[in-house]
Amino acid sequence: MSNAEIAGELFISVATVKAYVTRLLTKLDARDRVQLVILAYEAGLVSPSK
């Protein structure tokens, strides 16, 4: 999802989404959002949708 889509879904600002993504990238030492998704799958935080 885009930052705007995430913000709309969670009822928060786009700036807040950007800040959270940046923090996640730093804390998890991820290269990009794709790697964050892979880490979430590996941790069992999300499952594939059908």
PDB file of all heavy atoms in Angstrom:
ATOM      1  N   MET A   1       0.837  -1.180   0.000  1.00  0.00           N
ATOM      2  CA  MET A   1       0.000   0.000   0.000  1.00  0.00           C
ATOM      3  C   MET A   1       0.885   1.247   0.000  1.00  0.00           C
ATOM      4  O   MET A   1       1.987   1.231   0.532  1.00  0.00           O
ATOM      5  CB  MET A   1      -0.900   0.013   1.237  1.00  0.00           C
ATOM      6  CG  MET A   1      -1.905  -1.122   1.302  1.00  0.00           C
ATOM      7  SD  MET A   1      -2.824  -1.195   2.862  1.00  0.00           S
ATOM      8  CE  MET A   1      -3.963   0.119   2.622  1.00  0.00           C
ATOM      9  N   SER A   2       0.346   2.298  -0.536  1.00  0.00           N
ATOM     10  CA  SER A   2       1.073   3.571  -0.510  1.00  0.00           C
ATOM     11  C   SER A   2       0.936   4.206   0.869  1.00  0.00           C
ATOM     12  O   SER A   2       0.083   3.811   1.677  1.00  0.00           O
ATOM     13  CB  SER A   2       0.512   4.518  -1.566  1.00  0.00           C
ATOM     14  OG  SER A   2      -0.788   4.948  -1.193  1.00  0.00           O
ATOM     15  N   ASN A   3       1.758   5.209   1.131  1.00  0.00           N
ATOM     16  CA  ASN A   3       1.656   5.924   2.405  1.00  0.00           C
ATOM     17  C   ASN A   3       0.270   6.523   2.578  1.00  0.00           C
ATOM     18  O   ASN A   3      -0.306   6.477   3.665  1.00  0.00           O
ATOM     19  CB  ASN A   3       2.720   7.013   2.489  1.00  0.00           C
ATOM     20  CG  ASN A   3       4.105   6.459   2.681  1.00  0.00           C
ATOM     21  OD1 ASN A   3       4.278   5.290   3.015  1.00  0.00           O
ATOM     22  ND2 ASN A   3       5.102   7.281   2.466  1.00  0.00           N
ATOM     23  N   ALA A   4      -0.282   7.076   1.505  1.00  0.00           N
ATOM     24  CA  ALA A   4      -1.614   7.685   1.573  1.00  0.00           C
ATOM     25  C   ALA A   4      -2.685   6.637   1.873  1.00  0.00           C
ATOM     26  O   ALA A   4      -3.610   6.890   2.658  1.00  0.00           O
ATOM     27  CB  ALA A   4      -1.929   8.414   0.272  1.00  0.00           C
ATOM     28  N   GLU A   5      -2.571   5.459   1.265  1.00  0.00           N
ATOM     29  CA  GLU A   5      -3.542   4.389   1.515  1.00  0.00           C
ATOM     30  C   GLU A   5      -3.467   3.908   2.960  1.00  0.00           C
ATOM     31  O   GLU A   5      -4.489   3.681   3.603  1.00  0.00           O
ATOM     32  CB  GLU A   5      -3.303   3.226   0.561  1.00  0.00           C
ATOM     33  CG  GLU A   5      -3.629   3.545  -0.881  1.00  0.00           C
ATOM     34  CD  GLU A   5      -3.169   2.464  -1.842  1.00  0.00           C
ATOM     35  OE1 GLU A   5      -2.121   1.832  -1.591  1.00  0.00           O
ATOM     36  OE2 GLU A   5      -3.865   2.274  -2.854  1.00  0.00           O
ATOM     37  N   ILE A   6      -2.261   3.756   3.462  1.00  0.00           N
ATOM     38  CA  ILE A   6      -2.073   3.326   4.850  1.00  0.00           C
ATOM     39  C   ILE A   6      -2.651   4.374   5.793  1.00  0.00           C
ATOM     40  O   ILE A   6      -3.367   4.045   6.741  1.00  0.00           O
ATOM     41  CB  ILE A   6      -0.584   3.082   5.148  1.00  0.00           C
ATOM     42  CG1 ILE A   6      -0.065   1.892   4.335  1.00  0.00           C
ATOM     43  CG2 ILE A   6      -0.358   2.847   6.643  1.00  0.00           C
ATOM     44  CD1 ILE A   6       1.440   1.738   4.341  1.00  0.00           C
ATOM     45  N   ALA A   7      -2.349   5.642   5.521  1.00  0.00           N
ATOM     46  CA  ALA A   7      -2.857   6.731   6.366  1.00  0.00           C
ATOM     47  C   ALA A   7      -4.388   6.732   6.393  1.00  0.00           C
ATOM     48  O   ALA A   7      -4.993   6.877   7.458  1.00  0.00           O
ATOM     49  CB  ALA A   7      -2.338   8.071   5.857  1.00  0.00           C
ATOM     50  N   GLY A   8      -5.000   6.552   5.242  1.00  0.00           N
ATOM     51  CA  GLY A   8      -6.463   6.522   5.181  1.00  0.00           C
ATOM     52  C   GLY A   8      -7.057   5.346   5.931  1.00  0.00           C
ATOM     53  O   GLY A   8      -8.073   5.474   6.611  1.00  0.00           O
ATOM     54  N   GLU A   9      -6.417   4.199   5.822  1.00  0.00           N
ATOM     55  CA  GLU A   9      -6.901   2.988   6.492  1.00  0.00           C
ATOM     56  C   GLU A   9      -6.807   3.102   8.009  1.00  0.00           C
ATOM     57  O   GLU A   9      -7.659   2.620   8.745  1.00  0.00           O
ATOM     58  CB  GLU A   9      -6.090   1.789   5.993  1.00  0.00           C
ATOM     59  CG  GLU A   9      -6.615   0.451   6.394  1.00  0.00           C
ATOM     60  CD  GLU A   9      -7.849   0.028   5.608  1.00  0.00           C
ATOM     61  OE1 GLU A   9      -8.091   0.533   4.507  1.00  0.00           O
ATOM     62  OE2 GLU A   9      -8.582  -0.818   6.142  1.00  0.00           O
ATOM     63  N   LEU A  10      -5.742   3.757   8.492  1.00  0.00           N
ATOM     64  CA  LEU A  10      -5.498   3.860   9.930  1.00  0.00           C
ATOM     65  C   LEU A  10      -5.954   5.186  10.544  1.00  0.00           C
ATOM     66  O   LEU A  10      -5.798   5.398  11.742  1.00  0.00           O
ATOM     67  CB  LEU A  10      -4.002   3.663  10.218  1.00  0.00           C
ATOM     68  CG  LEU A  10      -3.413   2.310   9.825  1.00  0.00           C
ATOM     69  CD1 LEU A  10      -1.917   2.292  10.071  1.00  0.00           C
ATOM     70  CD2 LEU A  10      -4.107   1.191  10.575  1.00  0.00           C
ATOM     71  N   PHE A  11      -6.470   6.082   9.697  1.00  0.00           N
ATOM     72  CA  PHE A  11      -6.929   7.400  10.151  1.00  0.00           C
ATOM     73  C   PHE A  11      -5.815   8.196  10.827  1.00  0.00           C
ATOM     74  O   PHE A  11      -5.993   8.762  11.905  1.00  0.00           O
ATOM     75  CB  PHE A  11      -8.146   7.278  11.089  1.00  0.00           C
ATOM     76  CG  PHE A  11      -9.295   6.543  10.465  1.00  0.00           C
ATOM     77  CD1 PHE A  11      -9.556   5.236  10.813  1.00  0.00           C
ATOM     78  CD2 PHE A  11     -10.087   7.157   9.511  1.00  0.00           C
ATOM     79  CE1 PHE A  11     -10.616   4.538  10.227  1.00  0.00           C
ATOM     80  CE2 PHE A  11     -11.145   6.474   8.922  1.00  0.00           C
ATOM     81  CZ  PHE A  11     -11.412   5.159   9.277  1.00  0.00           C
ATOM     82  N   ILE A  12      -4.637   8.183  10.193  1.00  0.00           N
ATOM     83  CA  ILE A  12      -3.502   8.975  10.653  1.00  0.00           C
ATOM     84  C   ILE A  12      -2.971   9.770   9.463  1.00  0.00           C
ATOM     85  O   ILE A  12      -3.376   9.542   8.327  1.00  0.00           O
ATOM     86  CB  ILE A  12      -2.379   8.086  11.254  1.00  0.00           C
ATOM     87  CG1 ILE A  12      -1.872   7.061  10.238  1.00  0.00           C
ATOM     88  CG2 ILE A  12      -2.868   7.386  12.518  1.00  0.00           C
ATOM     89  CD1 ILE A  12      -0.719   6.203  10.722  1.00  0.00           C
ATOM     90  N   SER A  13      -2.061  10.700   9.718  1.00  0.00           N
ATOM     91  CA  SER A  13      -1.540  11.526   8.633  1.00  0.00           C
ATOM     92  C   SER A  13      -0.482  10.777   7.824  1.00  0.00           C
ATOM     93  O   SER A  13       0.147   9.839   8.315  1.00  0.00           O
ATOM     94  CB  SER A  13      -0.944  12.822   9.182  1.00  0.00           C
ATOM     95  OG  SER A  13       0.294  12.562   9.800  1.00  0.00           O
ATOM     96  N   VAL A  14      -0.286  11.226   6.599  1.00  0.00           N
ATOM     97  CA  VAL A  14       0.740  10.650   5.742  1.00  0.00           C
ATOM     98  C   VAL A  14       2.113  10.859   6.367  1.00  0.00           C
ATOM     99  O   VAL A  14       2.975   9.978   6.305  1.00  0.00           O
ATOM    100  CB  VAL A  14       0.672  11.267   4.322  1.00  0.00           C
ATOM    101  CG1 VAL A  14       1.829  10.788   3.463  1.00  0.00           C
ATOM    102  CG2 VAL A  14      -0.653  10.925   3.653  1.00  0.00           C
ATOM    103  N   ALA A  15       2.328  11.992   7.008  1.00  0.00           N
ATOM    104  CA  ALA A  15       3.609  12.269   7.664  1.00  0.00           C
ATOM    105  C   ALA A  15       3.880  11.248   8.771  1.00  0.00           C
ATOM    106  O   ALA A  15       5.028  10.809   8.955  1.00  0.00           O
ATOM    107  CB  ALA A  15       3.625  13.680   8.227  1.00  0.00           C
ATOM    108  N   THR A  16       2.853  10.849   9.491  1.00  0.00           N
ATOM    109  CA  THR A  16       3.011   9.850  10.545  1.00  0.00           C
ATOM    110  C   THR A  16       3.398   8.503   9.943  1.00  0.00           C
ATOM    111  O   THR A  16       4.285   7.811  10.463  1.00  0.00           O
ATOM    112  CB  THR A  16       1.717   9.718  11.370  1.00  0.00           C
ATOM    113  OG1 THR A  16       1.414  10.984  11.947  1.00  0.00           O
ATOM    114  CG2 THR A  16       1.844   8.679  12.461  1.00  0.00           C
ATOM    115  N   VAL A  17       2.763   8.135   8.844  1.00  0.00           N
ATOM    116  CA  VAL A  17       3.103   6.876   8.169  1.00  0.00           C
ATOM    117  C   VAL A  17       4.561   6.908   7.729  1.00  0.00           C
ATOM    118  O   VAL A  17       5.305   5.951   7.945  1.00  0.00           O
ATOM    119  CB  VAL A  17       2.181   6.620   6.957  1.00  0.00           C
ATOM    120  CG1 VAL A  17       2.641   5.393   6.183  1.00  0.00           C
ATOM    121  CG2 VAL A  17       0.736   6.464   7.401  1.00  0.00           C
ATOM    122  N   LYS A  18       4.989   8.013   7.126  1.00  0.00           N
ATOM    123  CA  LYS A  18       6.380   8.140   6.682  1.00  0.00           C
ATOM    124  C   LYS A  18       7.344   7.979   7.855  1.00  0.00           C
ATOM    125  O   LYS A  18       8.365   7.300   7.749  1.00  0.00           O
ATOM    126  CB  LYS A  18       6.611   9.493   6.009  1.00  0.00           C
ATOM    127  CG  LYS A  18       5.979   9.606   4.659  1.00  0.00           C
ATOM    128  CD  LYS A  18       6.262  10.989   4.070  1.00  0.00           C
ATOM    129  CE  LYS A  18       5.546  11.186   2.757  1.00  0.00           C
ATOM    130  NZ  LYS A  18       5.799  12.513   2.186  1.00  0.00           N
ATOM    131  N   ALA A  19       7.014   8.592   8.976  1.00  0.00           N
ATOM    132  CA  ALA A  19       7.871   8.506  10.158  1.00  0.00           C
ATOM    133  C   ALA A  19       7.944   7.064  10.662  1.00  0.00           C
ATOM    134  O   ALA A  19       9.031   6.567  10.993  1.00  0.00           O
ATOM    135  CB  ALA A  19       7.360   9.428  11.259  1.00  0.00           C
ATOM    136  N   TYR A  20       6.806   6.380  10.715  1.00  0.00           N
ATOM    137  CA  TYR A  20       6.784   4.997  11.192  1.00  0.00           C
ATOM    138  C   TYR A  20       7.577   4.081  10.268  1.00  0.00           C
ATOM    139  O   TYR A  20       8.324   3.223  10.736  1.00  0.00           O
ATOM    140  CB  TYR A  20       5.356   4.488  11.324  1.00  0.00           C
ATOM    141  CG  TYR A  20       4.570   5.047  12.484  1.00  0.00           C
ATOM    142  CD1 TYR A  20       3.201   4.870  12.567  1.00  0.00           C
ATOM    143  CD2 TYR A  20       5.179   5.760  13.505  1.00  0.00           C
ATOM    144  CE1 TYR A  20       2.468   5.370  13.632  1.00  0.00           C
ATOM    145  CE2 TYR A  20       4.459   6.263  14.572  1.00  0.00           C
ATOM    146  CZ  TYR A  20       3.092   6.065  14.631  1.00  0.00           C
ATOM    147  OH  TYR A  20       2.378   6.560  15.674  1.00  0.00           O
ATOM    148  N   VAL A  21       7.416   4.244   8.959  1.00  0.00           N
ATOM    149  CA  VAL A  21       8.152   3.406   8.013  1.00  0.00           C
ATOM    150  C   VAL A  21       9.652   3.646   8.158  1.00  0.00           C
ATOM    151  O   VAL A  21      10.441   2.697   8.189  1.00  0.00           O
ATOM    152  CB  VAL A  21       7.677   3.666   6.561  1.00  0.00           C
ATOM    153  CG1 VAL A  21       8.610   2.974   5.562  1.00  0.00           C
ATOM    154  CG2 VAL A  21       6.248   3.187   6.369  1.00  0.00           C
ATOM    155  N   THR A  22      10.038   4.908   8.292  1.00  0.00           N
ATOM    156  CA  THR A  22      11.451   5.233   8.467  1.00  0.00           C
ATOM    157  C   THR A  22      12.005   4.593   9.734  1.00  0.00           C
ATOM    158  O   THR A  22      13.099   4.014   9.736  1.00  0.00           O
ATOM    159  CB  THR A  22      11.648   6.764   8.516  1.00  0.00           C
ATOM    160  OG1 THR A  22      11.194   7.312   7.285  1.00  0.00           O
ATOM    161  CG2 THR A  22      13.107   7.128   8.731  1.00  0.00           C
ATOM    162  N   ARG A  23      11.248   4.658  10.817  1.00  0.00           N
ATOM    163  CA  ARG A  23      11.688   4.049  12.079  1.00  0.00           C
ATOM    164  C   ARG A  23      11.809   2.539  11.966  1.00  0.00           C
ATOM    165  O   ARG A  23      12.750   1.939  12.481  1.00  0.00           O
ATOM    166  CB  ARG A  23      10.730   4.413  13.208  1.00  0.00           C
ATOM    167  CG  ARG A  23      10.840   5.857  13.621  1.00  0.00           C
ATOM    168  CD  ARG A  23       9.874   6.184  14.718  1.00  0.00           C
ATOM    169  NE  ARG A  23       9.832   7.616  14.944  1.00  0.00           N
ATOM    170  CZ  ARG A  23       8.824   8.246  15.494  1.00  0.00           C
ATOM    171  NH1 ARG A  23       7.755   7.573  15.895  1.00  0.00           N
ATOM    172  NH2 ARG A  23       8.854   9.547  15.664  1.00  0.00           N
ATOM    173  N   LEU A  24      10.847   1.913  11.294  1.00  0.00           N
ATOM    174  CA  LEU A  24      10.902   0.461  11.102  1.00  0.00           C
ATOM    175  C   LEU A  24      12.117   0.066  10.275  1.00  0.00           C
ATOM    176  O   LEU A  24      12.809  -0.908  10.601  1.00  0.00           O
ATOM    177  CB  LEU A  24       9.628  -0.035  10.414  1.00  0.00           C
ATOM    178  CG  LEU A  24       8.393  -0.142  11.289  1.00  0.00           C
ATOM    179  CD1 LEU A  24       7.161  -0.366  10.437  1.00  0.00           C
ATOM    180  CD2 LEU A  24       8.556  -1.254  12.305  1.00  0.00           C
ATOM    181  N   LEU A  25      12.381   0.802   9.210  1.00  0.00           N
ATOM    182  CA  LEU A  25      13.546   0.509   8.373  1.00  0.00           C
ATOM    183  C   LEU A  25      14.825   0.580   9.195  1.00  0.00           C
ATOM    184  O   LEU A  25      15.700  -0.287   9.081  1.00  0.00           O
ATOM    185  CB  LEU A  25      13.620   1.485   7.194  1.00  0.00           C
ATOM    186  CG  LEU A  25      12.568   1.301   6.100  1.00  0.00           C
ATOM    187  CD1 LEU A  25      12.557   2.509   5.174  1.00  0.00           C
ATOM    188  CD2 LEU A  25      12.793   0.025   5.325  1.00  0.00           C
ATOM    189  N   THR A  26      14.927   1.588  10.036  1.00  0.00           N
ATOM    190  CA  THR A  26      16.125   1.768  10.855  1.00  0.00           C
ATOM    191  C   THR A  26      16.234   0.687  11.922  1.00  0.00           C
ATOM    192  O   THR A  26      17.278   0.043  12.060  1.00  0.00           O
ATOM    193  CB  THR A  26      16.113   3.155  11.515  1.00  0.00           C
ATOM    194  OG1 THR A  26      16.061   4.150  10.495  1.00  0.00           O
ATOM    195  CG2 THR A  26      17.345   3.365  12.375  1.00  0.00           C
ATOM    196  N   LYS A  27      15.166   0.461  12.671  1.00  0.00           N
ATOM    197  CA  LYS A  27      15.215  -0.494  13.782  1.00  0.00           C
ATOM    198  C   LYS A  27      15.424  -1.921  13.323  1.00  0.00           C
ATOM    199  O   LYS A  27      16.072  -2.714  14.007  1.00  0.00           O
ATOM    200  CB  LYS A  27      13.930  -0.406  14.608  1.00  0.00           C
ATOM    201  CG  LYS A  27      13.858   0.830  15.456  1.00  0.00           C
ATOM    202  CD  LYS A  27      12.644   0.818  16.356  1.00  0.00           C
ATOM    203  CE  LYS A  27      12.650   2.073  17.206  1.00  0.00           C
ATOM    204  NZ  LYS A  27      11.677   1.998  18.291  1.00  0.00           N
ATOM    205  N   LEU A  28      14.881  -2.265  12.166  1.00  0.00           N
ATOM    206  CA  LEU A  28      14.999  -3.635  11.674  1.00  0.00           C
ATOM    207  C   LEU A  28      16.127  -3.799  10.660  1.00  0.00           C
ATOM    208  O   LEU A  28      16.309  -4.874  10.107  1.00  0.00           O
ATOM    209  CB  LEU A  28      13.663  -4.079  11.064  1.00  0.00           C
ATOM    210  CG  LEU A  28      12.497  -4.110  12.049  1.00  0.00           C
ATOM    211  CD1 LEU A  28      11.204  -4.457  11.325  1.00  0.00           C
ATOM    212  CD2 LEU A  28      12.759  -5.091  13.180  1.00  0.00           C
ATOM    213  N   ASP A  29      16.858  -2.719  10.445  1.00  0.00           N
ATOM    214  CA  ASP A  29      17.981  -2.718   9.509  1.00  0.00           C
ATOM    215  C   ASP A  29      17.567  -3.267   8.149  1.00  0.00           C
ATOM    216  O   ASP A  29      18.261  -4.076   7.536  1.00  0.00           O
ATOM    217  CB  ASP A  29      19.154  -3.525  10.081  1.00  0.00           C
ATOM    218  CG  ASP A  29      20.457  -3.237   9.369  1.00  0.00           C
ATOM    219  OD1 ASP A  29      20.624  -2.124   8.843  1.00  0.00           O
ATOM    220  OD2 ASP A  29      21.311  -4.142   9.326  1.00  0.00           O
ATOM    221  N   ALA A  30      16.412  -2.822   7.687  1.00  0.00           N
ATOM    222  CA  ALA A  30      15.880  -3.259   6.394  1.00  0.00           C
ATOM    223  C   ALA A  30      16.277  -2.273   5.300  1.00  0.00           C
ATOM    224  O   ALA A  30      16.430  -1.081   5.551  1.00  0.00           O
ATOM    225  CB  ALA A  30      14.356  -3.368   6.470  1.00  0.00           C
ATOM    226  N   ARG A  31      16.455  -2.807   4.086  1.00  0.00           N
ATOM    227  CA  ARG A  31      16.836  -1.972   2.942  1.00  0.00           C
ATOM    228  C   ARG A  31      15.668  -1.160   2.413  1.00  0.00           C
ATOM    229  O   ARG A  31      15.820  -0.027   1.988  1.00  0.00           O
ATOM    230  CB  ARG A  31      17.353  -2.847   1.801  1.00  0.00           C
ATOM    231  CG  ARG A  31      18.672  -3.518   2.081  1.00  0.00           C
ATOM    232  CD  ARG A  31      19.128  -4.331   0.885  1.00  0.00           C
ATOM    233  NE  ARG A  31      18.139  -5.345   0.489  1.00  0.00           N
ATOM    234  CZ  ARG A  31      18.106  -6.587   0.954  1.00  0.00           C
ATOM    235  NH1 ARG A  31      19.006  -6.985   1.827  1.00  0.00           N
ATOM    236  NH2 ARG A  31      17.197  -7.440   0.550  1.00  0.00           N
ATOM    237  N   ASP A  32      14.474  -1.791   2.403  1.00  0.00           N
ATOM    238  CA  ASP A  32      13.307  -1.140   1.814  1.00  0.00           C
ATOM    239  C   ASP A  32      12.025  -1.757   2.371  1.00  0.00           C
ATOM    240  O   ASP A  32      12.068  -2.653   3.214  1.00  0.00           O
ATOM    241  CB  ASP A  32      13.345  -1.253   0.287  1.00  0.00           C
ATOM    242  CG  ASP A  32      13.528  -2.691  -0.202  1.00  0.00           C
ATOM    243  OD1 ASP A  32      13.143  -3.626   0.522  1.00  0.00           O
ATOM    244  OD2 ASP A  32      14.061  -2.874  -1.304  1.00  0.00           O
ATOM    245  N   ARG A  33      10.900  -1.256   1.877  1.00  0.00           N
ATOM    246  CA  ARG A  33       9.603  -1.727   2.368  1.00  0.00           C
ATOM    247  C   ARG A  33       9.369  -3.190   2.031  1.00  0.00           C
ATOM    248  O   ARG A  33       8.713  -3.906   2.784  1.00  0.00           O
ATOM    249  CB  ARG A  33       8.489  -0.867   1.785  1.00  0.00           C
ATOM    250  CG  ARG A  33       8.497   0.539   2.329  1.00  0.00           C
ATOM    251  CD  ARG A  33       7.613   1.443   1.518  1.00  0.00           C
ATOM    252  NE  ARG A  33       6.219   1.226   1.833  1.00  0.00           N
ATOM    253  CZ  ARG A  33       5.372   2.181   2.165  1.00  0.00           C
ATOM    254  NH1 ARG A  33       5.761   3.424   2.199  1.00  0.00           N
ATOM    255  NH2 ARG A  33       4.127   1.900   2.440  1.00  0.00           N
ATOM    256  N   VAL A  34       9.898  -3.647   0.913  1.00  0.00           N
ATOM    257  CA  VAL A  34       9.733  -5.047   0.535  1.00  0.00           C
ATOM    258  C   VAL A  34      10.377  -5.944   1.582  1.00  0.00           C
ATOM    259  O   VAL A  34       9.796  -6.953   1.998  1.00  0.00           O
ATOM    260  CB  VAL A  34      10.337  -5.312  -0.868  1.00  0.00           C
ATOM    261  CG1 VAL A  34      10.314  -6.795  -1.194  1.00  0.00           C
ATOM    262  CG2 VAL A  34       9.592  -4.518  -1.925  1.00  0.00           C
ATOM    263  N   GLN A  35      11.555  -5.571   2.029  1.00  0.00           N
ATOM    264  CA  GLN A  35      12.220  -6.364   3.061  1.00  0.00           C
ATOM    265  C   GLN A  35      11.431  -6.326   4.365  1.00  0.00           C
ATOM    266  O   GLN A  35      11.386  -7.325   5.093  1.00  0.00           O
ATOM    267  CB  GLN A  35      13.651  -5.889   3.279  1.00  0.00           C
ATOM    268  CG  GLN A  35      14.444  -6.869   4.121  1.00  0.00           C
ATOM    269  CD  GLN A  35      15.906  -6.510   4.243  1.00  0.00           C
ATOM    270  OE1 GLN A  35      16.303  -5.383   3.967  1.00  0.00           O
ATOM    271  NE2 GLN A  35      16.713  -7.466   4.668  1.00  0.00           N
ATOM    272  N   LEU A  36      10.785  -5.211   4.672  1.00  0.00           N
ATOM    273  CA  LEU A  36       9.932  -5.150   5.864  1.00  0.00           C
ATOM    274  C   LEU A  36       8.782  -6.150   5.766  1.00  0.00           C
ATOM    275  O   LEU A  36       8.439  -6.819   6.750  1.00  0.00           O
ATOM    276  CB  LEU A  36       9.374  -3.740   6.060  1.00  0.00           C
ATOM    277  CG  LEU A  36      10.347  -2.666   6.514  1.00  0.00           C
ATOM    278  CD1 LEU A  36       9.649  -1.309   6.556  1.00  0.00           C
ATOM    279  CD2 LEU A  36      10.951  -3.004   7.863  1.00  0.00           C
ATOM    280  N   VAL A  37       8.197  -6.272   4.585  1.00  0.00           N
ATOM    281  CA  VAL A  37       7.099  -7.223   4.386  1.00  0.00           C
ATOM    282  C   VAL A  37       7.605  -8.654   4.554  1.00  0.00           C
ATOM    283  O   VAL A  37       6.964  -9.476   5.209  1.00  0.00           O
ATOM    284  CB  VAL A  37       6.442  -7.029   2.997  1.00  0.00           C
ATOM    285  CG1 VAL A  37       5.438  -8.130   2.704  1.00  0.00           C
ATOM    286  CG2 VAL A  37       5.782  -5.665   2.909  1.00  0.00           C
ATOM    287  N   ILE A  38       8.765  -8.946   4.000  1.00  0.00           N
ATOM    288  CA  ILE A  38       9.351 -10.281   4.140  1.00  0.00           C
ATOM    289  C   ILE A  38       9.591 -10.598   5.608  1.00  0.00           C
ATOM    290  O   ILE A  38       9.259 -11.693   6.083  1.00  0.00           O
ATOM    291  CB  ILE A  38      10.655 -10.389   3.322  1.00  0.00           C
ATOM    292  CG1 ILE A  38      10.341 -10.330   1.837  1.00  0.00           C
ATOM    293  CG2 ILE A  38      11.421 -11.667   3.670  1.00  0.00           C
ATOM    294  CD1 ILE A  38      11.553 -10.143   0.943  1.00  0.00           C
ATOM    295  N   LEU A  39      10.134  -9.647   6.345  1.00  0.00           N
ATOM    296  CA  LEU A  39      10.371  -9.854   7.777  1.00  0.00           C
ATOM    297  C   LEU A  39       9.058 -10.083   8.531  1.00  0.00           C
ATOM    298  O   LEU A  39       8.996 -10.912   9.443  1.00  0.00           O
ATOM    299  CB  LEU A  39      11.120  -8.658   8.364  1.00  0.00           C
ATOM    300  CG  LEU A  39      12.564  -8.483   7.912  1.00  0.00           C
ATOM    301  CD1 LEU A  39      13.105  -7.128   8.348  1.00  0.00           C
ATOM    302  CD2 LEU A  39      13.418  -9.608   8.445  1.00  0.00           C
ATOM    303  N   ALA A  40       8.012  -9.375   8.152  1.00  0.00           N
ATOM    304  CA  ALA A  40       6.708  -9.550   8.797  1.00  0.00           C
ATOM    305  C   ALA A  40       6.157 -10.950   8.541  1.00  0.00           C
ATOM    306  O   ALA A  40       5.616 -11.592   9.446  1.00  0.00           O
ATOM    307  CB  ALA A  40       5.734  -8.488   8.305  1.00  0.00           C
ATOM    308  N   TYR A  41       6.286 -11.451   7.300  1.00  0.00           N
ATOM    309  CA  TYR A  41       5.860 -12.818   6.989  1.00  0.00           C
ATOM    310  C   TYR A  41       6.649 -13.833   7.798  1.00  0.00           C
ATOM    311  O   TYR A  41       6.090 -14.768   8.376  1.00  0.00           O
ATOM    312  CB  TYR A  41       6.022 -13.123   5.502  1.00  0.00           C
ATOM    313  CG  TYR A  41       4.875 -12.649   4.643  1.00  0.00           C
ATOM    314  CD1 TYR A  41       5.044 -11.584   3.772  1.00  0.00           C
ATOM    315  CD2 TYR A  41       3.632 -13.263   4.696  1.00  0.00           C
ATOM    316  CE1 TYR A  41       4.000 -11.138   2.980  1.00  0.00           C
ATOM    317  CE2 TYR A  41       2.581 -12.826   3.913  1.00  0.00           C
ATOM    318  CZ  TYR A  41       2.772 -11.766   3.054  1.00  0.00           C
ATOM    319  OH  TYR A  41       1.738 -11.330   2.287  1.00  0.00           O
ATOM    320  N   GLU A  42       7.965 -13.659   7.840  1.00  0.00           N
ATOM    321  CA  GLU A  42       8.822 -14.601   8.569  1.00  0.00           C
ATOM    322  C   GLU A  42       8.513 -14.618  10.066  1.00  0.00           C
ATOM    323  O   GLU A  42       8.634 -15.642  10.722  1.00  0.00           O
ATOM    324  CB  GLU A  42      10.282 -14.270   8.334  1.00  0.00           C
ATOM    325  CG  GLU A  42      10.755 -14.561   6.919  1.00  0.00           C
ATOM    326  CD  GLU A  42      12.160 -14.091   6.634  1.00  0.00           C
ATOM    327  OE1 GLU A  42      12.726 -13.338   7.456  1.00  0.00           O
ATOM    328  OE2 GLU A  42      12.691 -14.480   5.582  1.00  0.00           O
ATOM    329  N   ALA A  43       8.115 -13.465  10.596  1.00  0.00           N
ATOM    330  CA  ALA A  43       7.789 -13.370  12.027  1.00  0.00           C
ATOM    331  C   ALA A  43       6.366 -13.835  12.334  1.00  0.00           C
ATOM    332  O   ALA A  43       5.971 -13.898  13.491  1.00  0.00           O
ATOM    333  CB  ALA A  43       7.995 -11.934  12.503  1.00  0.00           C
ATOM    334  N   GLY A  44       5.588 -14.130  11.289  1.00  0.00           N
ATOM    335  CA  GLY A  44       4.217 -14.584  11.486  1.00  0.00           C
ATOM    336  C   GLY A  44       3.247 -13.451  11.797  1.00  0.00           C
ATOM    337  O   GLY A  44       2.154 -13.687  12.299  1.00  0.00           O
ATOM    338  N   LEU A  45       3.636 -12.213  11.510  1.00  0.00           N
ATOM    339  CA  LEU A  45       2.769 -11.076  11.799  1.00  0.00           C
ATOM    340  C   LEU A  45       1.670 -10.900  10.761  1.00  0.00           C
ATOM    341  O   LEU A  45       0.632 -10.308  11.051  1.00  0.00           O
ATOM    342  CB  LEU A  45       3.607  -9.779  11.872  1.00  0.00           C
ATOM    343  CG  LEU A  45       4.664  -9.757  12.964  1.00  0.00           C
ATOM    344  CD1 LEU A  45       5.526  -8.515  12.823  1.00  0.00           C
ATOM    345  CD2 LEU A  45       4.014  -9.802  14.338  1.00  0.00           C
ATOM    346  N   VAL A  46       1.900 -11.398   9.563  1.00  0.00           N
ATOM    347  CA  VAL A  46       0.908 -11.334   8.489  1.00  0.00           C
ATOM    348  C   VAL A  46       0.895 -12.665   7.761  1.00  0.00           C
ATOM    349  O   VAL A  46       1.843 -13.440   7.813  1.00  0.00           O
ATOM    350  CB  VAL A  46       1.222 -10.194   7.470  1.00  0.00           C
ATOM    351  CG1 VAL A  46       1.071  -8.842   8.103  1.00  0.00           C
ATOM    352  CG2 VAL A  46       2.609 -10.358   6.889  1.00  0.00           C
ATOM    353  N   SER A  47      -0.206 -12.925   7.068  1.00  0.00           N
ATOM    354  CA  SER A  47      -0.304 -14.149   6.271  1.00  0.00           C
ATOM    355  C   SER A  47      -0.744 -13.751   4.865  1.00  0.00           C
ATOM    356  O   SER A  47      -1.387 -12.710   4.680  1.00  0.00           O
ATOM    357  CB  SER A  47      -1.290 -15.138   6.894  1.00  0.00           C
ATOM    358  OG  SER A  47      -2.560 -14.546   6.995  1.00  0.00           O
ATOM    359  N   PRO A  48      -0.414 -14.571   3.884  1.00  0.00           N
ATOM    360  CA  PRO A  48      -0.798 -14.251   2.507  1.00  0.00           C
ATOM    361  C   PRO A  48      -2.314 -14.156   2.362  1.00  0.00           C
ATOM    362  O   PRO A  48      -3.043 -14.971   2.936  1.00  0.00           O
ATOM    363  CB  PRO A  48      -0.262 -15.423   1.689  1.00  0.00           C
ATOM    364  CG  PRO A  48       0.715 -16.113   2.574  1.00  0.00           C
ATOM    365  CD  PRO A  48       0.324 -15.814   3.979  1.00  0.00           C
ATOM    366  N   SER A  49      -2.759 -13.150   1.639  1.00  0.00           N
ATOM    367  CA  SER A  49      -4.203 -13.033   1.387  1.00  0.00           C
ATOM    368  C   SER A  49      -4.551 -13.760   0.109  1.00  0.00           C
ATOM    369  O   SER A  49      -3.710 -13.970  -0.766  1.00  0.00           O
ATOM    370  CB  SER A  49      -4.597 -11.553   1.274  1.00  0.00           C
ATOM    371  OG  SER A  49      -3.884 -10.950   0.213  1.00  0.00           O
ATOM    372  N   LYS A  50      -5.790 -14.185   0.028  1.00  0.00           N
ATOM    373  CA  LYS A  50      -6.226 -14.967  -1.159  1.00  0.00           C
ATOM    374  C   LYS A  50      -6.966 -14.107  -2.136  1.00  0.00           C
ATOM    375  O   LYS A  50      -7.470 -13.114  -1.928  1.00  0.00           O
ATOM    376  CB  LYS A  50      -7.110 -16.113  -0.719  1.00  0.00           C
ATOM    377  CG  LYS A  50      -6.342 -17.120   0.089  1.00  0.00           C
ATOM    378  CD  LYS A  50      -7.216 -18.264   0.472  1.00  0.00           C
ATOM    379  CE  LYS A  50      -6.407 -19.269   1.274  1.00  0.00           C
ATOM    380  NZ  LYS A  50      -7.164 -20.423   1.613  1.00  0.00           N
TER     381      LYS A  50
END
